[in-house]
Amino acid sequence: DMPAGDDDPAAKELDEMKKRLKEIEDEAAALREMQAKVEKEMGAVQDPASAAAAAASREEVDSRSVFVGNV
């Protein structure tokens, strides 16, 4: 049988690790919440129809563009 004193440093270290893990999980949750808020405010989530319209618009602009190289 090992005395309880020998196990105490390991238990203390384990408790510190659990505390740190909890802090990391809380921080990750806060970051996810902030990211969702920013995406909502910026309108980062686009529907496929508007993305297709933007691609068509880009293609039209590209068709009217002229590349000038080695000037």
C-alpha positions as CSV (number, residue, x, y, z in Angstrom):
1,D,0.0,0.0,0.0
2,M,1.2,3.4,-0.9
3,P,0.8,6.3,1.5
4,A,-1.7,9.0,0.5
5,G,1.0,11.6,0.5
6,D,2.8,10.0,-2.5
7,D,-0.5,10.1,-4.6
8,D,-1.2,13.7,-3.7
9,P,1.1,15.4,-6.3
10,A,-0.4,13.3,-9.1
11,A,-3.9,14.1,-8.0
12,K,-3.1,17.7,-7.8
13,E,-1.6,17.6,-11.3
14,L,-4.7,15.8,-12.6
15,D,-7.0,18.4,-11.0
16,E,-4.9,21.2,-12.6
17,M,-5.2,19.4,-16.0
18,K,-9.0,19.1,-15.6
19,K,-9.2,22.7,-14.7
20,R,-7.2,23.8,-17.7
21,L,-9.3,21.5,-20.0
22,K,-12.4,23.2,-18.7
23,E,-10.9,26.6,-19.4
24,I,-10.0,25.6,-23.0
25,E,-13.5,24.1,-23.6
26,D,-15.1,27.4,-22.4
27,E,-12.8,29.5,-24.5
28,A,-13.6,27.3,-27.6
29,A,-17.3,27.7,-27.0
30,A,-16.9,31.5,-26.7
31,L,-14.9,31.6,-29.9
32,R,-17.5,29.5,-31.8
33,E,-20.2,31.9,-30.5
34,M,-18.2,34.9,-31.7
35,Q,-17.6,33.4,-35.1
36,A,-21.3,32.6,-35.5
37,K,-22.1,36.2,-34.6
38,V,-19.6,37.6,-37.0
39,E,-20.8,35.4,-39.8
40,K,-24.4,36.5,-39.1
41,E,-23.5,40.2,-39.1
42,M,-21.3,40.0,-42.2
43,G,-23.7,37.8,-44.1
44,A,-20.9,35.4,-44.8
45,V,-23.4,32.6,-45.4
46,Q,-24.6,33.0,-49.0
47,D,-27.2,31.0,-50.7
48,P,-26.2,29.1,-53.9
49,A,-28.3,31.2,-56.2
50,S,-26.4,34.4,-55.2
51,A,-23.1,32.6,-55.5
52,A,-23.9,31.5,-59.0
53,A,-25.0,35.1,-59.9
54,A,-21.7,36.4,-58.6
55,A,-19.8,33.8,-60.7
56,A,-21.7,34.8,-63.8
57,S,-21.0,38.5,-63.1
58,R,-17.3,37.7,-62.7
59,E,-17.2,35.8,-66.0
60,E,-18.8,38.7,-67.8
61,V,-16.2,41.2,-66.4
62,D,-13.4,38.8,-67.3
63,S,-14.7,38.6,-70.9
64,R,-14.4,42.3,-71.2
65,S,-10.9,42.5,-69.6
66,V,-7.6,42.7,-71.5
67,F,-4.3,41.4,-70.1
68,V,-1.3,43.5,-70.9
69,G,2.0,41.8,-70.2
70,N,5.7,42.4,-70.7
71,V,5.2,46.2,-71.0
